[in-house]
Amino acid sequence: MYNVKLTKIRSNHNNLRSNVIVGKTNELPVIGEGFQMLSEGLDFGVRHVWTSPVKNIEKIENTYQFNTANSVYKLEVFETKESTCV
């Protein structure tokens, strides 16, 4: 599980209610797949963010910039938490 911050840099839609989302993801962006993450809901509960398929990715240290069909995002990875089975 990764602790991340997703920032919408540019978009031709307003489907996200905020431009910056802090939360967790199981997987980093992969070309051809939608990026998914979870965060606290803006009003209540859990927020599930799921982008359209990733078209390209640029990685610089712990930051990924990626394009989808409609948007450009920056994903900052803060730390990785290993999951354990009991």
Protein Blocks (a to p, Z undefined) as FASTA:
>chain_A
ZZdddddfbdcbfkbfbfbdcdddfbdcdehiacddddddfkgcjddddddddfbdcdeh
jaccdddfkbccddddfbdcddddZZ
